[in-house]
Amino acid sequence: MGILGWIVIGALAGWIASMLTGNNEKMGAGANIAVGIIGGFIGGIAMNLLGGSGITGFNLWSLLVAVIGAVILLWIVNAIKRRT
């Protein structure tokens, strides 16, 4: 998957994850893309640890994995923000 695919999947995953965690009003398009791309890496690692496959290309499974990773990332960021 090329860089454009990562940006599109990242944007969608970050946006969906920000809506699920209640951060949608606080985040812009750039933050959604960054969270989605980093979430793709986190989701891929988590799925590999569970015995599944991570990001497999430009498809629905990859979007789901990236959303799961982005939600995990946003939960961690929100927990750290609440502590300080």
Buried (B, 14 or more C-beta within 10 A) or exposed (E): BEEEBBEBBBBBBBBBBBEBBEBEEEBEEEBBBBBBBBBBBBBBBBBEEEEEEBBEEBEEBBBBBBBBBBBBBBEEEEEEEEEE
